Amino acid sequence: MLAFARRNPRLTSALLWGAVGVMTVLVLVQGYALLVDPLLPFTQGALLAVVVGAATAAGAYVFEHRIAEWAARRAMRETESHGGDDKSKS
């Protein structure tokens, strides 16, 4: 992995999410080509994958910590509403 990414877990996570976005698009384009007909030429499919990967990485970098903070606050509120007894009320 890149040296600067090792020091920043948030950047590492965003880059990994970007890689997931790239691979997802490539798999979908290839699967469509195998089942129906080639949707895009290889170069356009690769370009689309890079664009989606960059957008995914940027979105993960911007929003991931906010979503984690929101989820933590929500979990704390739910625990407090149960009186802190750690038992499910469902």
C-alpha positions in Angstrom: 0.0 0.0 0.0 1.1 3.6 -0.5 3.2 5.0 2.4 1.0 8.0 3.0 -2.1 5.8 3.1 -0.6 3.7 5.9 -0.5 6.7 8.2 -4.1 7.7 7.5 -6.7 5.0 8.1 -9.5 7.2 6.6 -7.6 7.5 3.3 -6.8 3.8 3.3 -10.5 3.0 3.7 -11.5 5.4 1.0 -9.0 4.0 -1.4 -10.3 0.5 -0.7 -13.9 1.5 -1.3 -12.7 3.1 -4.6 -11.2 -0.3 -5.5 -14.5 -2.0 -4.7 -16.3 0.5 -7.0 -13.8 -0.1 -9.9 -14.1 -3.9 -9.6 -17.9 -3.8 -9.3 -18.3 -1.8 -12.6 -15.8 -4.1 -14.4 -17.7 -7.2 -13.2 -21.0 -5.7 -14.3 -19.8 -4.7 -17.7 -18.1 -8.1 -18.3 -21.2 -10.0 -17.0 -23.5 -8.0 -19.4 -21.1 -8.7 -22.3 -21.1 -12.4 -21.5 -24.9 -12.7 -21.2 -26.2 -10.3 -23.8 -23.9 -8.2 -25.9 -20.9 -6.0 -25.2 -22.3 -2.8 -23.7 -19.1 -0.7 -24.0 -15.8 -1.2 -25.7 -13.0 -2.2 -23.3 -11.5 1.3 -23.1 -14.8 3.0 -22.3 -15.6 0.3 -19.7 -12.2 0.9 -18.1 -12.8 4.7 -18.1 -16.2 4.3 -16.6 -14.8 2.0 -13.9 -12.1 4.6 -13.0 -14.7 7.4 -12.8 -17.0 5.3 -10.6 -14.0 4.3 -8.4 -12.9 7.9 -8.0 -16.4 9.0 -7.1 -16.8 6.1 -4.7 -13.4 6.9 -3.0 -14.3 10.6 -2.7 -17.7 9.8 -1.3 -16.2 7.4 1.2 -13.6 9.9 2.3 -16.2 12.6 2.8 -19.1 10.7 4.3 -17.7 7.6 6.1 -16.7 9.2 9.3 -20.0 11.2 9.4 -22.0 8.0 9.0 -20.0 6.3 11.7 -20.5 9.2 14.1 -24.3 9.2 13.3 -24.5 5.4 13.9 -22.6 5.7 17.2 -24.9 8.5 18.4 -28.0 6.5 17.4 -26.7 3.4 19.2 -26.1 5.5 22.4 -29.7 6.9 22.2 -31.2 3.4 21.8 -29.2 2.1 24.8 -30.3 5.1 26.9 -33.9 4.6 26.0 -33.8 1.1 27.3 -32.5 2.3 30.7 -29.0 1.0 30.1 -30.0 -2.6 31.0 -28.5 -4.0 27.8 -31.7 -6.1 27.2 -33.7 -6.1 24.1 -37.2 -4.7 24.5 -38.5 -6.2 21.3 
